[in-house]
């Protein structure tokens, strides 16, 4: 996401931050004149290695679903490193996504599939997905004020649907359902202001 953001807005000063940045990605970020910060903490209860109020904007895209522990600490740390007038942009998969609901109707647990715990020595992947109401509660509990909230659609013919041939035939019905009922879209997006 950092690379795409820099390509779209080359004038911005950006810092890419992740648990571990591979050398290939680090080289590409450096080529784009971006700072790179590896997060040395292995537990979310550690401190994010930036001074308070360092950033005006924090893009927290597709991260929260990977947090294994209580997410409030990481959200409070984001609050700490965002400046007084700064904003947090957050996206995460929607637990109420129509395919998750369909999985439950079929007696399947969507979360078990997402965790990547099947035949894995080390669990990885999505550990917890959220509803919009839960995210609002978590953000407000972490001293953020919600500016905008809503559901976005990340399902396309080049994404999940094309990877699963049997789901291709559901693409257009999915688009019609989510046009009428946006709460069933695949992703949640929130813009919040530090308070």
N, CA, C and O of each residue as an XYZ file, in Angstrom:
780
protein
N       0.823     -1.188      0.000
C       0.000      0.000      0.000
C       0.869      1.255      0.000
O       0.513      2.256     -0.622
N       2.009      1.208      0.695
C       2.888      2.376      0.744
C       3.403      2.715     -0.648
O       3.471      3.887     -1.017
N       3.767      1.693     -1.423
C       4.288      1.923     -2.774
C       3.215      2.558     -3.657
O       3.490      3.514     -4.382
N       1.993      2.028     -3.595
C       0.904      2.587     -4.382
C       0.629      4.028     -3.974
O       0.431      4.882     -4.837
N       0.614      4.312     -2.682
C       0.367      5.672     -2.197
C       1.430      6.631     -2.715
O       1.117      7.736     -3.158
N       2.691      6.201     -2.656
C       3.784      7.053     -3.132
C       3.699      7.283     -4.643
O       4.002      8.374     -5.124
N       3.290      6.263     -5.382
C       3.155      6.416     -6.828
C       2.025      7.388     -7.177
O       2.133      8.153     -8.135
N       0.954      7.355     -6.402
C      -0.176      8.255     -6.643
C       0.104      9.676     -6.163
O      -0.359     10.645     -6.765
N       0.866      9.792     -5.073
C       1.152     11.100     -4.466
C       2.652     11.233     -4.224
O       3.096     11.187     -3.077
N       3.439     11.397     -5.290
C       4.895     11.409     -5.149
C       5.432     12.545     -4.282
O       6.548     12.455     -3.770
N       4.658     13.602     -4.114
C       5.125     14.741     -3.324
C       5.071     14.493     -1.813
O       5.674     15.245     -1.047
N       4.367     13.460     -1.380
C       4.241     13.185      0.050
C       5.502     12.568      0.624
O       6.197     11.801     -0.042
N       5.783     12.914      1.867
C       6.862     12.266      2.615
C       6.244     11.094      3.368
O       5.430     11.287      4.272
N       6.631      9.887      2.995
C       6.011      8.682      3.552
C       7.021      7.816      4.289
O       8.198      7.754      3.934
N       6.524      7.148      5.328
C       7.306      6.154      6.042
C       6.529      4.850      5.983
O       5.379      4.788      6.418
N       7.150      3.817      5.449
C       6.535      2.486      5.412
C       6.909      1.766      6.696
O       8.069      1.770      7.108
N       5.924      1.155      7.319
C       6.122      0.525      8.617
C       5.460     -0.835      8.613
O       4.277     -0.951      8.293
N       6.205     -1.857      8.961
C       5.647     -3.204      8.995
C       6.428     -4.025     10.009
O       7.474     -3.599     10.499
N       5.905     -5.207     10.317
C       6.593     -6.083     11.260
C       7.945     -6.489     10.699
O       8.948     -6.506     11.413
N       7.960     -6.813      9.421
C       9.209     -7.192      8.768
C       9.136     -6.757      7.315
O       8.154     -7.035      6.628
N      10.169     -6.079      6.847
C      10.214     -5.615      5.470
C      11.302     -6.415      4.759
O      12.462     -6.394      5.171
N      10.929     -7.115      3.701
C      11.910     -7.908      2.956
C      12.886     -6.988      2.232
O      12.583     -5.822      1.981
N      14.041     -7.513      1.905
C      15.059     -6.714      1.213
C      14.562     -6.222     -0.143
O      14.850     -5.090     -0.532
N      13.830     -7.049     -0.857
C      13.296     -6.647     -2.163
C      12.356     -5.448     -2.023
O      12.438     -4.489     -2.790
N      11.464     -5.518     -1.034
C      10.529     -4.412     -0.796
C      11.288     -3.191     -0.281
O      10.988     -2.064     -0.674
N      12.259     -3.405      0.587
C      13.054     -2.294      1.122
C      13.764     -1.532     -0.018
O      13.792     -0.301     -0.025
N      14.332     -2.279     -0.974
C      15.000     -1.638     -2.114
C      14.013     -0.789     -2.918
O      14.326      0.333     -3.316
N      12.826     -1.335     -3.149
C      11.812     -0.601     -3.937
C      11.366      0.657     -3.201
O      11.195      1.710     -3.815
N      11.177      0.552     -1.897
C      10.777      1.723     -1.110
C      11.867      2.784     -1.135
O      11.581      3.975     -1.254
N      13.109      2.351     -1.022
C      14.238      3.283     -1.053
C      14.333      3.964     -2.413
O      14.617      5.159     -2.493
N      14.096      3.209     -3.480
C      14.099      3.790     -4.830
C      13.051      4.896     -4.955
O      13.249      5.868     -5.684
N      11.952      4.743     -4.249
C      10.872      5.738     -4.283
C      11.071      6.848     -3.251
O      10.171      7.653     -3.010
N      12.270      6.883     -2.641
C      12.614      7.907     -1.655
C      11.685      7.870     -0.437
O      11.216      8.903      0.041
N      11.435      6.657      0.045
C      10.595      6.484      1.231
C      11.431      5.976      2.388
O      12.374      5.206      2.201
N      11.080      6.410      3.573
C      11.708      5.878      4.780
C      11.096      4.511      5.071
O       9.933      4.262      4.753
N      11.880      3.639      5.671
C      11.410      2.299      6.002
C      11.693      2.048      7.472
O      12.803      2.284      7.949
N      10.686      1.568      8.187
C      10.857      1.256      9.602
C      10.336     -0.146      9.867
O       9.146     -0.419      9.710
N      11.230     -1.025     10.267
C      10.798     -2.355     10.689
C      10.306     -2.256     12.116
O      10.934     -1.617     12.960
N       9.189     -2.887     12.379
C       8.655     -2.925     13.729
C       9.286     -4.104     14.442
O       9.043     -5.256     14.082
N      10.078     -3.827     15.431
C      10.781     -4.903     16.134
C       9.911     -5.591     17.172
O      10.314     -6.617     17.720
N       8.733     -5.059     17.458
C       7.900     -5.689     18.482
C       7.214     -6.919     17.914
O       6.700     -6.895     16.796
N       7.208     -7.972     18.675
C       6.535     -9.202     18.264
C       5.169     -9.321     18.924
O       4.313    -10.074     18.460
N       4.969     -8.590     19.991
C       3.671     -8.559     20.657
C       3.069     -7.193     20.439
O       3.786     -6.192     20.411
N       1.769     -7.139     20.284
C       1.118     -5.855     20.100
C       1.222     -4.981     21.335
O       0.921     -3.790     21.259
N       1.636     -5.522     22.462
C       1.718     -4.727     23.677
C       3.014     -3.934     23.762
O       3.245     -3.223     24.740
N       3.862     -4.052     22.739
C       5.070     -3.247     22.673
C       4.746     -1.836     22.211
O       3.606     -1.519     21.870
N       5.763     -1.006     22.209
C       5.600      0.382     21.800
C       6.010      0.513     20.332
O       7.043     -0.022     19.928
N       5.214      1.216     19.539
C       5.569      1.494     18.152
C       6.754      2.468     18.185
O       6.689      3.483     18.879
N       7.828      2.181     17.454
C       9.071      2.957     17.598
C       9.073      4.318     16.901
O       9.920      4.588     16.050
N       8.123      5.164     17.270
C       8.077      6.544     16.787
C       7.715      7.444     17.958
O       7.035      7.030     18.897
N       8.182      8.680     17.882
C       7.853      9.664     18.910
C       6.377     10.035     18.829
O       5.751      9.887     17.779
N       5.833     10.508     19.914
C       4.442     10.963     19.936
C       4.250     12.103     18.939
O       5.101     12.984     18.818
N       3.131     12.077     18.232
C       2.783     13.146     17.297
C       3.628     13.195     16.036
O       3.711     14.246     15.401
N       4.254     12.096     15.654
C       5.154     12.079     14.491
C       4.425     12.266     13.167
O       4.949     12.933     12.275
N       3.235     11.701     13.013
C       2.582     11.643     11.700
C       1.279     12.431     11.673
O       0.530     12.457     12.650
N       1.020     13.076     10.527
C      -0.251     13.766     10.328
C      -1.337     12.780      9.902
O      -2.507     12.952     10.242
N      -0.949     11.762      9.168
C      -1.892     10.764      8.675
C      -1.281      9.384      8.856
O      -0.090      9.181      8.618
N      -2.101      8.454      9.273
C      -1.675      7.058      9.383
C      -2.631      6.213      8.542
O      -3.843      6.228      8.759
N      -2.071      5.479      7.583
C      -2.851      4.547      6.771
C      -2.710      3.171      7.393
O      -1.627      2.586      7.376
N      -3.778      2.660      7.931
C      -3.782      1.373      8.638
C      -4.691      0.445      7.839
O      -5.799      0.116      8.264
N      -4.198      0.030      6.672
C      -5.004     -0.742      5.732
C      -4.738     -2.231      5.878
O      -3.600     -2.690      5.785
N      -5.811     -2.972      6.108
C      -5.765     -4.435      6.124
C      -4.743     -4.972      7.119
O      -3.950     -5.857      6.797
N      -4.772     -4.423      8.336
C      -3.855     -4.853      9.393
C      -4.617     -5.420     10.587
O      -4.218     -6.442     11.145
N      -5.696     -4.774     10.978
C      -6.380     -5.122     12.221
C      -6.801     -6.585     12.283
O      -6.806     -7.182     13.359
N      -7.152     -7.165     11.143
C      -7.583     -8.568     11.126
C      -6.440     -9.538     11.411
O      -6.682    -10.722     11.645
N      -5.201     -9.054     11.393
C      -4.039     -9.903     11.663
C      -3.597     -9.835     13.123
O      -2.714    -10.587     13.536
N      -4.199     -8.944     13.904
C      -3.832     -8.784     15.317
C      -4.452     -9.917     16.121
O      -5.668    -10.104     16.124
N      -3.593    -10.670     16.804
C      -4.066    -11.834     17.555
C      -4.615    -11.471     18.932
O      -5.472    -12.176     19.465
N      -4.127    -10.379     19.507
C      -4.488    -10.006     20.866
C      -5.494     -8.852     20.850
O      -5.986     -8.473     19.787
N      -5.795     -8.305     22.000
C      -6.710     -7.176     22.122
C      -6.199     -6.009     21.270
O      -5.078     -5.551     21.495
N      -6.974     -5.513     20.304
C      -6.485     -4.480     19.374
C      -6.415     -3.078     19.968
O      -5.864     -2.177     19.335
N      -6.958     -2.872     21.167
C      -6.996     -1.508     21.701
C      -5.605     -0.938     21.949
O      -5.399      0.266     21.798
N      -4.649     -1.782     22.328
C      -3.298     -1.259     22.562
C      -2.699     -0.694     21.272
O      -2.150      0.408     21.276
N      -2.801     -1.431     20.184
C      -2.220     -0.953     18.922
C      -2.940      0.308     18.449
O      -2.302      1.205     17.898
N      -4.253      0.394     18.652
C      -4.987      1.603     18.275
C      -4.568      2.791     19.151
O      -4.480      3.917     18.661
N      -4.314      2.552     20.418
C      -3.845      3.638     21.302
C      -2.435      4.072     20.927
O      -2.093      5.249     21.040
N      -1.618      3.128     20.481
C      -0.279      3.475     20.010
C      -0.366      4.313     18.730
O       0.393      5.267     18.563
N      -1.282      3.965     17.835
C      -1.486      4.784     16.642
C      -1.948      6.183     17.033
O      -1.504      7.175     16.455
N      -2.831      6.257     18.004
C      -3.298      7.548     18.514
C      -2.107      8.363     19.016
O      -2.034      9.569     18.784
N      -1.194      7.713     19.690
C      -0.025      8.400     20.255
C       0.880      8.970     19.167
O       1.370     10.091     19.306
N       1.113      8.225     18.089
C       2.074      8.686     17.082
C       1.457      9.639     16.053
O       2.178     10.216     15.239
N       0.134      9.810     16.082
C      -0.544     10.746     15.181
C      -0.576     12.123     15.844
O      -0.819     12.230     17.045
N      -0.329     13.176     15.062
C      -0.314     14.542     15.589
C      -1.710     14.958     16.046
O      -2.702     14.298     15.739
N      -1.766     16.069     16.787
C      -3.036     16.530     17.372
C      -4.142     16.711     16.338
O      -5.300     16.400     16.619
N      -3.814     17.198     15.170
C      -4.831     17.402     14.138
C      -4.828     16.265     13.110
O      -5.428     16.389     12.043
N      -4.160     15.175     13.431
C      -3.980     14.086     12.484
C      -5.172     13.148     12.363
O      -6.112     13.181     13.157
N      -5.090     12.307     11.330
C      -6.190     11.384     11.044
C      -5.677      9.969     10.814
O      -4.539      9.747     10.400
N      -6.555      9.039     11.094
C      -6.306      7.618     10.868
C      -7.264      7.142      9.778
O      -8.472      7.358      9.869
N      -6.721      6.495      8.748
C      -7.521      5.857      7.709
C      -7.378      4.362      7.927
O      -6.268      3.832      7.879
N      -8.482      3.680      8.164
C      -8.461      2.260      8.495
C      -9.370      1.486      7.552
O     -10.506      1.889      7.299
N      -8.866      0.378      7.037
C      -9.722     -0.567      6.317
C      -9.466     -1.953      6.875
O      -8.364     -2.263      7.327
N     -10.495     -2.778      6.837
C     -10.383     -4.147      7.322
C     -11.529     -4.956      6.724
O     -12.562     -4.385      6.374
N     -11.368     -6.271      6.600
C     -12.479     -7.084      6.097
C     -13.713     -6.972      6.995
O     -13.610     -6.779      8.206
N     -14.855     -7.095      6.379
C     -16.146     -6.990      7.046
C     -16.612     -8.378      7.481
O     -16.808     -9.259      6.644
N     -16.788     -8.571      8.773
C     -17.279     -9.858      9.275
C     -18.651    -10.191      8.697
O     -18.971    -11.362      8.491
N     -19.470     -9.160      8.432
C     -20.825     -9.366      7.913
C     -20.868     -9.489      6.387
O     -21.939     -9.406      5.785
N     -19.727     -9.684      5.777
C     -19.586     -9.879      4.330
C     -20.497    -11.028      3.887
O     -20.612    -12.041      4.578
N     -21.138    -10.861      2.740
C     -22.138    -11.826      2.291
C     -21.572    -13.248      2.184
O     -22.283    -14.201      2.504
N     -20.319    -13.423      1.746
C     -19.755    -14.776      1.640
C     -19.488    -15.380      3.023
O     -19.556    -16.599      3.184
N     -19.183    -14.537      4.028
C     -19.066    -15.044      5.398
C     -20.426    -15.539      5.897
O     -20.524    -16.582      6.544
N     -21.467    -14.773      5.584
C     -22.819    -15.177      5.987
C     -23.205    -16.492      5.298
O     -23.807    -17.372      5.913
N     -22.855    -16.609      4.037
C     -23.142    -17.831      3.287
C     -22.393    -19.023      3.902
O     -22.956    -20.110      4.031
N     -21.138    -18.820      4.275
C     -20.366    -19.890      4.919
C     -21.040    -20.357      6.201
O     -21.123    -21.558      6.461
N     -21.520    -19.417      6.998
C     -22.212    -19.780      8.238
C     -23.492    -20.557      7.953
O     -23.809    -21.518      8.653
N     -24.229    -20.135      6.918
C     -25.444    -20.870      6.542
C     -25.130    -22.310      6.143
O     -25.949    -23.208      6.333
N     -23.941    -22.519      5.591
C     -23.516    -23.862      5.175
C     -22.852    -24.626      6.316
O     -22.330    -25.723      6.118
N     -22.876    -24.034      7.524
C     -22.291    -24.705      8.683
C     -20.786    -24.592      8.771
O     -20.152    -25.350      9.506
N     -20.203    -23.665      8.041
C     -18.754    -23.467      8.046
C     -18.396    -22.234      8.863
O     -19.169    -21.278      8.927
N     -17.242    -22.258      9.475
C     -16.736    -21.132     10.255
C     -15.770    -20.342      9.375
O     -14.664    -20.818      9.116
N     -16.148    -19.156      8.908
C     -15.254    -18.405      8.025
C     -13.939    -18.037      8.699
O     -12.905    -17.972      8.034
N     -13.959    -17.801      9.982
C     -12.739    -17.422     10.687
C     -11.725    -18.562     10.718
O     -10.524    -18.311     10.608
N     -12.172    -19.791     10.864
C     -11.254    -20.924     10.911
C     -10.519    -21.050      9.583
O      -9.322    -21.338      9.552
N     -11.239    -20.834      8.492
C     -10.603    -20.888      7.177
C      -9.579    -19.758      7.028
O      -8.500    -19.962      6.473
N      -9.923    -18.576      7.523
C      -9.076    -17.410      7.315
C      -7.790    -17.428      8.127
O      -6.800    -16.825      7.711
N      -7.775    -18.093      9.260
C      -6.605    -18.006     10.135
C      -5.369    -18.639      9.560
O      -4.269    -18.356     10.034
N      -5.498    -19.491      8.549
C      -4.321    -20.141      7.992
C      -3.751    -21.182      8.934
O      -2.586    -21.558      8.803
N      -4.541    -21.652      9.876
C      -4.038    -22.593     10.878
C      -4.073    -24.035     10.387
O      -3.584    -24.927     11.080
N      -4.630    -24.283      9.227
C      -4.675    -25.635      8.699
C      -3.300    -26.049      8.208
O      -2.748    -25.427      7.301
N      -2.753    -27.082      8.794
C      -1.449    -27.627      8.403
C      -0.342    -26.580      8.421
O       0.588    -26.660      7.618
N      -0.418    -25.627      9.293
C       0.611    -24.595      9.404
C       1.375    -24.788     10.707
O       0.772    -25.009     11.758
N       2.683    -24.706     10.639
C       3.493    -24.800     11.853
C       3.303    -23.554     12.700
O       3.298    -23.626     13.929
N       3.147    -22.417     12.046
C       2.956    -21.156     12.756
C       1.696    -20.488     12.228
O       1.604    -20.224     11.029
N       0.720    -20.207     13.091
C      -0.518    -19.589     12.601
C      -0.256    -18.221     11.980
O       0.585    -17.458     12.455
N      -0.987    -17.928     10.918
C      -0.853    -16.637     10.259
C      -2.183    -16.330      9.575
O      -3.094    -17.157      9.570
N      -2.281    -15.166      9.013
C      -3.485    -14.801      8.289
C      -4.425    -13.976      9.134
O      -4.004    -13.277     10.055
N      -5.702    -14.062      8.815
C      -6.717    -13.297      9.548
C      -7.087    -14.049     10.814
O      -7.428    -15.232     10.776
N      -7.015    -13.345     11.935
C      -7.380    -13.961     13.207
C      -8.730    -13.486     13.707
O      -9.393    -14.190     14.469
N      -9.147    -12.289     13.284
C     -10.412    -11.751     13.766
C     -10.880    -10.713     12.774
O     -10.137     -9.797     12.425
N     -12.098    -10.853     12.325
C     -12.706     -9.813     11.506
C     -13.750     -9.097     12.348
O     -14.189     -9.611     13.377
N     -14.138     -7.924     11.913
C     -14.939     -7.028     12.737
C     -16.169     -6.540     11.987
O     -16.222     -6.543     10.757
N     -17.169     -6.116     12.782
C     -18.311     -5.395     12.219
C     -18.037     -3.898     12.383
O     -17.162     -3.502     13.152
N     -18.782     -3.082     11.662
C     -18.595     -1.634     11.746
C     -18.841     -1.128     13.163
O     -18.071     -0.307     13.663
N     -19.896     -1.601     13.817
C     -20.190     -1.152     15.183
C     -19.052     -1.474     16.143
O     -18.717     -0.661     17.004
N     -18.454     -2.657     16.001
C     -17.330     -3.023     16.869
C     -16.135     -2.099     16.643
O     -15.474     -1.685     17.596
N     -15.865     -1.781     15.384
C     -14.735     -0.902     15.075
C     -14.951      0.502     15.623
O     -14.027      1.121     16.151
N     -16.161      0.993     15.495
C     -16.468      2.316     16.049
C     -16.229      2.312     17.549
O     -15.626      3.244     18.081
N     -16.693      1.274     18.239
C     -16.473      1.167     19.685
C     -14.973      1.156     19.998
O     -14.515      1.894     20.871
N     -14.208      0.318     19.284
C     -12.765      0.209     19.539
C     -12.058      1.547     19.309
O     -11.212      1.948     20.109
N     -12.400      2.232     18.226
C     -11.747      3.505     17.925
C     -12.126      4.585     18.931
O     -11.263      5.336     19.385
N     -13.391      4.668     19.279
C     -13.809      5.669     20.268
C     -13.196      5.364     21.630
O     -12.836      6.281     22.368
N     -13.077      4.086     21.966
C     -12.439      3.685     23.226
C     -10.948      4.022     23.222
O     -10.325      4.116     24.279
N     -10.381      4.203     22.023
C      -8.958      4.539     21.875
C      -8.761      6.023     21.576
O      -7.707      6.427     21.083
N      -9.773      6.830     21.874
C      -9.729      8.294     21.755
C      -9.664      8.812     20.321
O      -8.957      9.777     20.032
N     -10.403      8.167     19.431
C     -10.576      8.672     18.081
C     -12.028      9.100     17.900
O     -12.938      8.505     18.477
N     -12.234     10.137     17.093
C     -13.579     10.566     16.725
C     -13.799     10.163     15.270
O     -12.977     10.477     14.409
N     -14.892      9.478     14.992
C     -15.183      8.990     13.649
C     -15.630     10.158     12.765
O     -16.580     10.869     13.094
N     -14.936     10.347     11.641
C     -15.314     11.380     10.681
C     -16.161     10.806      9.552
O     -17.167     11.395      9.156
N     -15.746      9.657      9.042
C     -16.486      8.967      7.978
C     -16.396      7.478      8.219
O     -15.405      6.969      8.742
N     -17.456      6.791      7.825
C     -17.468      5.338      7.971
C     -18.330      4.758      6.865
O     -19.268      5.398      6.387
N     -18.003      3.552      6.469
C     -18.821      2.931      5.452
C     -18.252      1.604      4.998
O     -17.258      1.105      5.526
N     -18.917      1.055      4.002
C     -18.551     -0.241      3.453
C     -18.032     -0.035      2.041
O     -18.617      0.720      1.265
N     -16.941     -0.703      1.708
C     -16.397     -0.630      0.367
C     -16.349     -2.032     -0.221
O     -16.449     -3.029      0.494
N     -16.197     -2.085     -1.516
C     -16.243     -3.366     -2.205
C     -14.883     -3.677     -2.796
O     -14.424     -2.981     -3.702
N     -14.242     -4.705     -2.298
C     -12.934     -5.114     -2.820
C     -13.031     -6.401     -3.622
O     -12.005     -6.973     -3.993
N     -14.224     -6.861     -3.892
C     -14.405     -8.078     -4.684
C     -14.547     -7.671     -6.134
O     -15.375     -6.830     -6.486
N     -13.723     -8.283     -6.971
C     -13.790     -7.982     -8.386
C     -13.454     -9.210     -9.206
O     -13.098    -10.254     -8.659
N     -13.563     -9.087    -10.488
C     -13.284    -10.235    -11.349
C     -11.814    -10.618    -11.296
O     -11.460    -11.727    -11.697
N     -10.952     -9.737    -10.815
C      -9.535    -10.067    -10.687
C      -9.155    -10.517     -9.293
O      -7.979    -10.793     -9.054
N     -10.081    -10.604     -8.369
C      -9.775    -10.952     -6.994
C     -10.314    -12.304     -6.591
O     -10.152    -13.291     -7.308
N     -10.947    -12.340     -5.454
C     -11.422    -13.584     -4.852
C     -12.266    -14.409     -5.814
O     -12.101    -15.626     -5.903
N     -13.158    -13.757     -6.525
C     -14.090    -14.491     -7.374
C     -13.359    -15.256     -8.468
O     -13.726    -16.391     -8.772
N     -12.335    -14.659     -9.064
C     -11.638    -15.347    -10.143
C     -10.765    -16.482     -9.623
O     -10.477    -17.422    -10.363
N     -10.337    -16.413     -8.358
C      -9.510    -17.465     -7.778
C     -10.325    -18.717     -7.477
O      -9.761    -19.804     -7.352
N     -11.613    -18.582     -7.362
C     -12.494    -19.697     -7.050
C     -13.537    -19.803     -8.151
O     -14.551    -19.106     -8.121
N     -13.290    -20.672     -9.123
C     -14.176    -20.734    -10.304
C     -15.653    -20.895     -9.970
O     -16.498    -20.325    -10.660
N     -15.989    -21.654     -8.933
C     -17.403    -21.834     -8.602
C     -18.051    -20.547     -8.107
O     -19.270    -20.392     -8.173
N     -17.220    -19.618     -7.606
C     -17.768    -18.353     -7.122
C     -17.949    -17.328     -8.250
O     -18.633    -16.320     -8.069
N     -17.338    -17.586     -9.409
C     -17.471    -16.632    -10.525
C     -18.918    -16.368    -10.884
O     -19.297    -15.241    -11.202
N     -19.719    -17.414    -10.833
C     -21.123    -17.243    -11.207
C     -21.884    -16.408    -10.178
O     -23.000    -15.965    -10.448
N     -21.293    -16.190     -9.000
C     -21.948    -15.385     -7.963
C     -21.564    -13.907     -8.020
O     -22.106    -13.095     -7.270
N     -20.627    -13.557     -8.911
C     -20.122    -12.186     -8.936
C     -21.228    -11.154     -9.168
O     -21.347    -10.200     -8.400
N     -22.032    -11.330    -10.207
C     -23.060    -10.329    -10.513
C     -24.198    -10.325     -9.490
O     -24.666     -9.248     -9.120
N     -24.664    -11.495     -9.016
C     -25.628    -11.433     -7.910
C     -25.049    -10.743     -6.667
O     -25.748    -10.009     -5.971
N     -23.766    -10.991     -6.404
C     -23.098    -10.314     -5.276
C     -23.151     -8.802     -5.462
O     -23.474     -8.075     -4.522
N     -22.834     -8.319     -6.670
C     -22.845     -6.887     -6.930
C     -24.242     -6.296     -6.732
O     -24.382     -5.187     -6.216
N     -25.270     -7.037     -7.141
C     -26.646     -6.539     -6.975
C     -27.034     -6.518     -5.498
O     -27.623     -5.545     -5.028
N     -26.710     -7.582     -4.765
C     -27.041     -7.642     -3.338
C     -26.369     -6.509     -2.581
O     -27.008     -5.833     -1.774
N     -25.071     -6.296     -2.839
C     -24.341     -5.287     -2.069
C     -24.674     -3.861     -2.492
O     -24.395     -2.914     -1.757
N     -25.265     -3.705     -3.663
C     -25.749     -2.372     -4.053
C     -26.974     -2.012     -3.202
O     -27.128     -0.868     -2.775
N     -27.831     -2.994     -2.964
C     -29.031     -2.789     -2.150
C     -28.691     -2.809     -0.665
O     -29.247     -2.035      0.113
N     -27.780     -3.692     -0.273
C     -27.437     -3.894      1.140
C     -25.918     -3.719      1.315
O     -25.190     -4.709      1.369
N     -25.436     -2.470      1.404
C     -23.989     -2.224      1.507
C     -23.321     -2.892      2.704
O     -22.117     -3.146      2.668
N     -24.078     -3.183      3.767
C     -23.496     -3.824      4.947
C     -22.944     -5.216      4.643
O     -22.237     -5.791      5.470
N     -23.256     -5.758      3.475
C     -22.750     -7.076      3.086
C     -21.512     -6.987      2.193
O     -21.038     -8.008      1.694
N     -20.981     -5.774      1.984
C     -19.776     -5.623      1.173
C     -18.566     -6.216      1.895
O     -18.613     -6.504      3.091
N     -17.503     -6.386      1.153
C     -16.357     -7.140      1.663
C     -15.495     -6.384      2.671
O     -14.843     -7.016      3.503
N     -15.470     -5.066      2.623
C     -14.546     -4.305      3.466
C     -15.260     -3.179      4.198
O     -16.312     -2.694      3.779
N     -14.650     -2.784      5.305
C     -15.091     -1.611      6.064
C     -13.995     -0.550      5.963
O     -12.807     -0.864      6.047
N     -14.399      0.693      5.783
C     -13.443      1.804      5.749
C     -13.886      2.863      6.738
O     -15.068      3.195      6.826
N     -12.918      3.393      7.486
C     -13.198      4.415      8.489
C     -12.118      5.488      8.421
O     -10.932      5.185      8.293
N     -12.542      6.733      8.508
C     -11.625      7.851      8.697
C     -11.922      8.396     10.090
O     -13.062      8.735     10.405
N     -10.887      8.476     10.917
C     -11.075      8.930     12.293
C     -10.047     10.016     12.623
O      -8.933     10.022     12.099
N     -10.445     10.912     13.486
C      -9.569     12.014     13.897
C      -9.105     11.778     15.320
O      -9.865     11.307     16.166
N      -7.881     12.101     15.569
C      -7.318     11.981     16.923
C      -7.990     13.020     17.809
O      -8.068     14.191     17.437
N      -8.471     12.609     18.966
C      -9.076     13.571     19.913
C      -8.230     13.693     21.146
O      -8.569     14.451     22.055
